[in-house]
């Protein structure tokens, strides 16, 4: 068995605005997304580009990434400031070394510093998120349905089964319908 190395010593996390991602890194992001998510489109985003990303770099190469969208959403009668997490992925050889947790901790700390109410995401497999403080929410959701750069209308689901939330302050996740005021993360 190969010795485990401490990923935190060899890997640097960088936050970069999506508009500032250069060609080389954009190509690495696309390759990583397609490697981690079979059937991912030939671009660096699924529906729309995130506002910014955290890039995990080791020896000049991308080994992980997490996209973040700034979004105001409505839950019941409350309007909440959120960060939405999209496309968290880590190269196979870098997994099980805490890198996903580091990426999630970075976005959580930024959310705290920016006065966000919650960090939200949608995940079928909740293991890494549950270990890092996210919980499932069963609210009914409404979002803009987008496919291949075309708006198809609104979608309402009684329960997505995938919505996960993490409170940043003391506020509890509200009851009521969720209106994402945009596309599904």
PyMOL commands that set and color helices and strands:
alter all, ss='L'
color gray80, all
select helices_A, chain A and resi 7-10+18-20+23-36+92-94+99-114+127-131
alter helices_A, ss='H'
color red, helices_A
select strands_A, chain A and resi 12-17+52-58+61-75+78-90+118-122+135-136+141-147+150-157+163-167+178-183
alter strands_A, ss='S'
color yellow, strands_A
deselect
rebuild
show_as cartoon
